[in-house]
């Protein structure tokens, strides 16, 4: 079971690394050469990358409520703004309504 969690974490880390390796050089290339337009293009690329990562994570990750044991998925906004650790996220359970640190479900 721990292997599947680690595999997902590793895939996420590799994806973030690849995006950063692609986005940082784009900022170095576009910002100085194109001025304000280059900065806007670069910030748009960063925003798109962050949205893509959070969307993927919210679709692929389920959480288990420690109070009632319900397994559920959360919205993109909840995934982005909720406090979290690599294995837990503080969210409200849709079944019992308690806001607690829910573990990542297998």
OpenMM code with the backbone's topology and positions (N, CA, C; nanometers):
from openmm import Vec3, app, unit

residues = "UNK UNK UNK UNK UNK UNK UNK UNK UNK UNK UNK UNK UNK UNK UNK UNK UNK UNK UNK UNK UNK UNK UNK UNK UNK UNK UNK UNK UNK UNK UNK UNK UNK UNK UNK UNK UNK UNK UNK UNK UNK UNK UNK UNK UNK UNK UNK UNK UNK UNK UNK UNK UNK UNK UNK UNK UNK UNK UNK UNK UNK UNK UNK UNK UNK UNK UNK UNK UNK UNK UNK UNK UNK UNK UNK UNK UNK UNK UNK UNK UNK UNK UNK UNK UNK UNK UNK UNK UNK UNK UNK UNK UNK UNK UNK UNK UNK UNK UNK UNK UNK UNK UNK UNK UNK UNK".split()
positions = [
    Vec3(0.0817, -0.1192, 0.0000),
    Vec3(0.0000, 0.0000, 0.0000),
    Vec3(0.0860, 0.1254, 0.0000),
    Vec3(0.1912, 0.1246, 0.0784),
    Vec3(0.2762, 0.2428, 0.0838),
    Vec3(0.3435, 0.2662, -0.0499),
    Vec3(0.3672, 0.1590, -0.1252),
    Vec3(0.4289, 0.1733, -0.2563),
    Vec3(0.3430, 0.2523, -0.3531),
    Vec3(0.2105, 0.2333, -0.3474),
    Vec3(0.1224, 0.3061, -0.4382),
    Vec3(0.1196, 0.4544, -0.4041),
    Vec3(0.1218, 0.4876, -0.2758),
    Vec3(0.1271, 0.6283, -0.2359),
    Vec3(0.2586, 0.6891, -0.2810),
    Vec3(0.3690, 0.6165, -0.2614),
    Vec3(0.4995, 0.6680, -0.2984),
    Vec3(0.5092, 0.6826, -0.4496),
    Vec3(0.4497, 0.5911, -0.5240),
    Vec3(0.4512, 0.6009, -0.6700),
    Vec3(0.3800, 0.7258, -0.7178),
    Vec3(0.2660, 0.7571, -0.6583),
    Vec3(0.1925, 0.8779, -0.6942),
    Vec3(0.2691, 1.0033, -0.6576),
    Vec3(0.3340, 1.0014, -0.5413),
    Vec3(0.4143, 1.1156, -0.4982),
    Vec3(0.5328, 1.1343, -0.5907),
    Vec3(0.5952, 1.0257, -0.6302),
    Vec3(0.7095, 1.0336, -0.7206),
    Vec3(0.6679, 1.0868, -0.8578),
    Vec3(0.5543, 1.0406, -0.9090),
    Vec3(0.5043, 1.0912, -1.0371),
    Vec3(0.4763, 1.2408, -1.0298),
    Vec3(0.4175, 1.2848, -0.9193),
    Vec3(0.3873, 1.4265, -0.9020),
    Vec3(0.5171, 1.5074, -0.8957),
    Vec3(0.6166, 1.4579, -0.8229),
    Vec3(0.7442, 1.5297, -0.8099),
    Vec3(0.8149, 1.5392, -0.9450),
    Vec3(0.8115, 1.4323, -1.0229),
    Vec3(0.8730, 1.4347, -1.1557),
    Vec3(0.7996, 1.5328, -1.2460),
    Vec3(0.6677, 1.5333, -1.2411),
    Vec3(0.5891, 1.6259, -1.3225),
    Vec3(0.6177, 1.7706, -1.2881),
    Vec3(0.6246, 1.8008, -1.1602),
    Vec3(0.6553, 1.9376, -1.1174),
    Vec3(0.7957, 1.9763, -1.1619),
    Vec3(0.8899, 1.8853, -1.1484),
    Vec3(1.0280, 1.9144, -1.1895),
    Vec3(1.0366, 1.9431, -1.3388),
    Vec3(0.9693, 1.8630, -1.4192),
    Vec3(0.9712, 1.8846, -1.5643),
    Vec3(0.9092, 2.0191, -1.5997),
    Vec3(0.7977, 2.0523, -1.5356),
    Vec3(0.7351, 2.1821, -1.5626),
    Vec3(0.8255, 2.2979, -1.5222),
    Vec3(0.8918, 2.2856, -1.4077),
    Vec3(0.9819, 2.3921, -1.3645),
    Vec3(1.1011, 2.4053, -1.4589),
    Vec3(1.1532, 2.2935, -1.5045),
    Vec3(1.2659, 2.2971, -1.5977),
    Vec3(1.2244, 2.3638, -1.7285),
    Vec3(1.0995, 2.3495, -1.7664),
    Vec3(1.0515, 2.4133, -1.8896),
    Vec3(1.0142, 2.5598, -1.8674),
    Vec3(0.9567, 2.5932, -1.7530),
    Vec3(0.9042, 2.7282, -1.7305),
    Vec3(1.0130, 2.8290, -1.6952),
    Vec3(1.1109, 2.7914, -1.6167),
    Vec3(1.2150, 2.8869, -1.5772),
    Vec3(1.2918, 2.9395, -1.6982),
    Vec3(1.3375, 2.8539, -1.7897),
    Vec3(1.4049, 2.9088, -1.9088),
    Vec3(1.3134, 2.9972, -1.9934),
    Vec3(1.1844, 2.9638, -1.9995),
    Vec3(1.0914, 3.0491, -2.0741),
    Vec3(1.0876, 3.1901, -2.0146),
    Vec3(1.0913, 3.1995, -1.8829),
    Vec3(1.0939, 3.3301, -1.8183),
    Vec3(1.2206, 3.4061, -1.8487),
    Vec3(1.3308, 3.3349, -1.8512),
    Vec3(1.4592, 3.3986, -1.8825),
    Vec3(1.4618, 3.4466, -2.0273),
    Vec3(1.3996, 3.3728, -2.1168),
    Vec3(1.3984, 3.4085, -2.2595),
    Vec3(1.2981, 3.5198, -2.2887),
    Vec3(1.1733, 3.5041, -2.2415),
    Vec3(1.0675, 3.5970, -2.2798),
    Vec3(1.0704, 3.7304, -2.2048),
    Vec3(1.0968, 3.7286, -2.0757),
    Vec3(1.0849, 3.8508, -1.9966),
    Vec3(1.1775, 3.9633, -2.0453),
    Vec3(1.3070, 3.9400, -2.0598),
    Vec3(1.3922, 4.0521, -2.1019),
    Vec3(1.3689, 4.0942, -2.2474),
    Vec3(1.3463, 3.9987, -2.3341),
    Vec3(1.3334, 4.0289, -2.4767),
    Vec3(1.2028, 4.0963, -2.5153),
    Vec3(1.0965, 4.0674, -2.4427),
    Vec3(0.9650, 4.1182, -2.4795),
    Vec3(0.9050, 4.2123, -2.3756),
    Vec3(0.9800, 4.2481, -2.2732),
    Vec3(0.9325, 4.3427, -2.1729),
    Vec3(0.8091, 4.2938, -2.0996),
    Vec3(0.7106, 4.3809, -2.0861),
    Vec3(0.5892, 4.3498, -2.0100),
    Vec3(0.5111, 4.2355, -2.0734),
    Vec3(0.5097, 4.2296, -2.2065),
    Vec3(0.4384, 4.1208, -2.2747),
    Vec3(0.5033, 3.9864, -2.2418),
    Vec3(0.6360, 3.9848, -2.2376),
    Vec3(0.7073, 3.8618, -2.2021),
    Vec3(0.6767, 3.8162, -2.0613),
    Vec3(0.6680, 3.9118, -1.9688),
    Vec3(0.6348, 3.8780, -1.8303),
    Vec3(0.4928, 3.8219, -1.8219),
    Vec3(0.4001, 3.8825, -1.8949),
    Vec3(0.2615, 3.8336, -1.8951),
    Vec3(0.2555, 3.6921, -1.9535),
    Vec3(0.3287, 3.6679, -2.0610),
    Vec3(0.3318, 3.5337, -2.1206),
    Vec3(0.3880, 3.4336, -2.0207),
    Vec3(0.4961, 3.4717, -1.9545),
    Vec3(0.5588, 3.3817, -1.8593),
    Vec3(0.4672, 3.3535, -1.7407),
    Vec3(0.4058, 3.4578, -1.6851),
    Vec3(0.3136, 3.4376, -1.5729),
    Vec3(0.1933, 3.3535, -1.6141),
    Vec3(0.1482, 3.3687, -1.7368),
    Vec3(0.0379, 3.2855, -1.7865),
    Vec3(0.0800, 3.1391, -1.7923),
    Vec3(0.2030, 3.1143, -1.8354),
    Vec3(0.2540, 2.9768, -1.8405),
    Vec3(0.2648, 2.9179, -1.6999),
    Vec3(0.3110, 2.9989, -1.6051),
    Vec3(0.3208, 2.9524, -1.4663),
    Vec3(0.1815, 2.9207, -1.4112),
    Vec3(0.0848, 3.0098, -1.4337),
    Vec3(-0.0519, 2.9871, -1.3853),
    Vec3(-0.1126, 2.8620, -1.4483),
    Vec3(-0.0898, 2.8428, -1.5774),
    Vec3(-0.1417, 2.7233, -1.6454),
    Vec3(-0.0782, 2.5964, -1.5890),
    Vec3(0.0509, 2.6020, -1.5609),
    Vec3(0.1195, 2.4853, -1.5049),
    Vec3(0.0672, 2.4530, -1.3652),
    Vec3(0.0503, 2.5539, -1.2824),
    Vec3(-0.0012, 2.5316, -1.1465),
    Vec3(-0.1431, 2.4754, -1.1527),
    Vec3(-0.2284, 2.5324, -1.2375),
    Vec3(-0.3647, 2.4830, -1.2521),
    Vec3(-0.3655, 2.3370, -1.2968),
    Vec3(-0.2787, 2.3035, -1.3936),
    Vec3(-0.2716, 2.1660, -1.4443),
    Vec3(-0.2305, 2.0686, -1.3348),
    Vec3(-0.1323, 2.1066, -1.2558),
    Vec3(-0.0852, 2.0194, -1.1474),
    Vec3(-0.1945, 1.9992, -1.0431),
    Vec3(-0.2593, 2.1071, -1.0009),
    Vec3(-0.3634, 2.0971, -0.8980),
    Vec3(-0.4837, 2.0195, -0.9509),
    Vec3(-0.5199, 2.0417, -1.0750),
    Vec3(-0.6333, 1.9687, -1.1354),
    Vec3(-0.6038, 1.8191, -1.1391),
    Vec3(-0.4838, 1.7827, -1.1843),
    Vec3(-0.4438, 1.6418, -1.1892),
    Vec3(-0.4481, 1.5816, -1.0484),
    Vec3(-0.3926, 1.6530, -0.9514),
    Vec3(-0.3879, 1.6017, -0.8145),
    Vec3(-0.5281, 1.5832, -0.7572),
    Vec3(-0.6171, 1.6798, -0.7822),
    Vec3(-0.7522, 1.6684, -0.7262),
    Vec3(-0.8319, 1.5550, -0.7900),
    Vec3(-0.8052, 1.5261, -0.9174),
    Vec3(-0.8759, 1.4171, -0.9850),
    Vec3(-0.8232, 1.2796, -0.9457),
    Vec3(-0.6953, 1.2719, -0.9131),
    Vec3(-0.6319, 1.1419, -0.8874),
    Vec3(-0.6204, 1.1058, -0.7399),
    Vec3(-0.6558, 1.1972, -0.6501),
    Vec3(-0.6356, 1.1729, -0.5084),
    Vec3(-0.7693, 1.1709, -0.4344),
    Vec3(-0.7864, 1.0684, -0.3526),
    Vec3(-0.9032, 1.0580, -0.2648),
    Vec3(-0.8546, 1.0683, -0.1212),
    Vec3(-0.9432, 1.1118, -0.0337),
    Vec3(-0.9099, 1.1262, 0.1072),
    Vec3(-1.0063, 1.0446, 0.1917),
    Vec3(-0.9587, 1.0008, 0.3088),
    Vec3(-1.0408, 0.9205, 0.3994),
    Vec3(-1.0607, 0.9981, 0.5294),
    Vec3(-1.1858, 1.0151, 0.5654),
    Vec3(-1.2216, 1.0879, 0.6874),
    Vec3(-1.1833, 1.0047, 0.8101),
    Vec3(-1.1104, 1.0641, 0.9066),
    Vec3(-1.0731, 0.9881, 1.0255),
    Vec3(-1.1917, 0.9642, 1.1203),
    Vec3(-1.2975, 1.0431, 1.1082),
    Vec3(-1.4136, 1.0289, 1.1976),
    Vec3(-1.5094, 0.9195, 1.1528),
    Vec3(-1.5504, 0.9251, 1.0250),
    Vec3(-1.6531, 0.8304, 0.9787),
    Vec3(-1.5998, 0.7275, 0.8794),
    Vec3(-1.4786, 0.7455, 0.8280),
    Vec3(-1.4192, 0.6485, 0.7371),
    Vec3(-1.4615, 0.6629, 0.5923),
    Vec3(-1.5368, 0.7674, 0.5588),
    Vec3(-1.5806, 0.7892, 0.4212),
    Vec3(-1.4620, 0.8278, 0.3332),
    Vec3(-1.4569, 0.7713, 0.2147),
    Vec3(-1.3548, 0.8078, 0.1164),
    Vec3(-1.4198, 0.9024, 0.0170),
    Vec3(-1.3526, 1.0145, -0.0119),
    Vec3(-1.4103, 1.1158, -0.0989),
    Vec3(-1.3025, 1.1923, -0.1735),
    Vec3(-1.3442, 1.2612, -0.2787),
    Vec3(-1.2558, 1.3494, -0.3553),
    Vec3(-1.2945, 1.4932, -0.3229),
    Vec3(-1.2009, 1.5854, -0.3478),
    Vec3(-1.2274, 1.7253, -0.3195),
    Vec3(-1.2165, 1.8071, -0.4477),
    Vec3(-1.2665, 1.9295, -0.4422),
    Vec3(-1.2637, 2.0173, -0.5594),
    Vec3(-1.1231, 2.0726, -0.5824),
    Vec3(-1.1037, 2.1306, -0.6992),
    Vec3(-0.9748, 2.1911, -0.7324),
    Vec3(-0.9438, 2.3044, -0.6344),
    Vec3(-1.0429, 2.3883, -0.6034),
    Vec3(-1.0203, 2.4991, -0.5098),
    Vec3(-0.9837, 2.4494, -0.3704),
    Vec3(-1.0534, 2.3475, -0.3227),
    Vec3(-1.0215, 2.2913, -0.1909),
    Vec3(-0.8819, 2.2299, -0.1922),
    Vec3(-0.8461, 2.1657, -0.3016),
    Vec3(-0.7137, 2.1048, -0.3128),
    Vec3(-0.6047, 2.2120, -0.3099),
    Vec3(-0.6290, 2.3246, -0.3738),
    Vec3(-0.5291, 2.4304, -0.3824),
    Vec3(-0.5145, 2.5063, -0.2502),
    Vec3(-0.6265, 2.5392, -0.1850),
    Vec3(-0.6215, 2.6279, -0.0696),
    Vec3(-0.6137, 2.5587, 0.0660),
    Vec3(-0.6447, 2.4304, 0.0756),
    Vec3(-0.6447, 2.3618, 0.2050),
    Vec3(-0.5026, 2.3375, 0.2542),
    Vec3(-0.4812, 2.3545, 0.3865),
    Vec3(-0.3499, 2.3205, 0.4418),
    Vec3(-0.3249, 2.1713, 0.4241),
    Vec3(-0.1999, 2.1343, 0.4002),
    Vec3(-0.1718, 1.9939, 0.3733),
    Vec3(-0.0282, 1.9567, 0.4088),
    Vec3(-0.0080, 1.8277, 0.4178),
    Vec3(0.1231, 1.7650, 0.4267),
    Vec3(0.1278, 1.6686, 0.3089),
    Vec3(0.2390, 1.5994, 0.2874),
    Vec3(0.2397, 1.5042, 0.1753),
    Vec3(0.1338, 1.3933, 0.1854),
    Vec3(0.0945, 1.3564, 0.3052),
    Vec3(0.0001, 1.2451, 0.3214),
    Vec3(-0.1352, 1.2836, 0.3796),
    Vec3(-0.1545, 1.4097, 0.4188),
    Vec3(-0.2812, 1.4524, 0.4801),
    Vec3(-0.3207, 1.5895, 0.4294),
    Vec3(-0.4502, 1.6171, 0.4368),
    Vec3(-0.5026, 1.7478, 0.3976),
    Vec3(-0.6187, 1.7798, 0.4920),
    Vec3(-0.6239, 1.9055, 0.5377),
    Vec3(-0.7309, 1.9458, 0.6294),
    Vec3(-0.8498, 1.9928, 0.5473),
    Vec3(-0.9496, 1.9059, 0.5365),
    Vec3(-1.0696, 1.9340, 0.4578),
    Vec3(-1.1939, 1.8885, 0.5339),
    Vec3(-1.3083, 1.9346, 0.4865),
    Vec3(-1.4367, 1.8983, 0.5473),
    Vec3(-1.4902, 1.7724, 0.4785),
    Vec3(-1.5283, 1.6748, 0.5591),
    Vec3(-1.5864, 1.5508, 0.5071),
    Vec3(-1.7280, 1.5796, 0.4573),
    Vec3(-1.7606, 1.5375, 0.3352),
    Vec3(-1.8952, 1.5611, 0.2838),
    Vec3(-2.0017, 1.4762, 0.3534),
    Vec3(-1.9615, 1.3651, 0.4157),
    Vec3(-2.0587, 1.2765, 0.4801),
    Vec3(-2.0950, 1.3237, 0.6211),
    Vec3(-1.9945, 1.3493, 0.7052),
    Vec3(-2.0229, 1.3841, 0.8452),
    Vec3(-2.0060, 1.5331, 0.8742),
    Vec3(-1.9449, 1.6082, 0.7825),
    Vec3(-1.9322, 1.7520, 0.7986),
    Vec3(-1.8203, 1.7984, 0.8899),
    Vec3(-1.7392, 1.7068, 0.9400),
    Vec3(-1.6296, 1.7444, 1.0298),
    Vec3(-1.5075, 1.7836, 0.9471),
    Vec3(-1.4452, 1.8953, 0.9850),
    Vec3(-1.3226, 1.9394, 0.9187),
    Vec3(-1.2053, 1.8876, 1.0005),
    Vec3(-1.1252, 1.8010, 0.9381),
    Vec3(-1.0153, 1.7372, 1.0089),
    Vec3(-0.9048, 1.7028, 0.9097),
    Vec3(-0.7930, 1.6546, 0.9611),
    Vec3(-0.6822, 1.6122, 0.8758),
    Vec3(-0.7149, 1.4744, 0.8187),
    Vec3(-0.7505, 1.4703, 0.6939),
    Vec3(-0.7880, 1.3449, 0.6269),
    Vec3(-0.6662, 1.2878, 0.5551),
    Vec3(-0.6480, 1.1581, 0.5702),
    Vec3(-0.5345, 1.0909, 0.5059),
    Vec3(-0.5658, 1.0621, 0.3598),
    Vec3(-0.4600, 1.0549, 0.2804),
    Vec3(-0.4737, 1.0138, 0.1415),
    Vec3(-0.5168, 0.8689, 0.1409),
    Vec3(-0.6254, 0.8393, 0.0686),
    Vec3(-0.6757, 0.7016, 0.0602),
    Vec3(-0.6003, 0.6264, -0.0476),
    Vec3(-0.5915, 0.4965, -0.0299),
    Vec3(-0.5214, 0.4115, -0.1291),
    Vec3(-0.6000, 0.3986, -0.2557),
] * unit.nanometer
topology = app.Topology()
chain = topology.addChain("A")
for resn in residues:
    res = topology.addResidue(resn, chain)
    for name in ("N", "CA", "C"):
        topology.addAtom(name, app.Element.getBySymbol(name[0]), res)
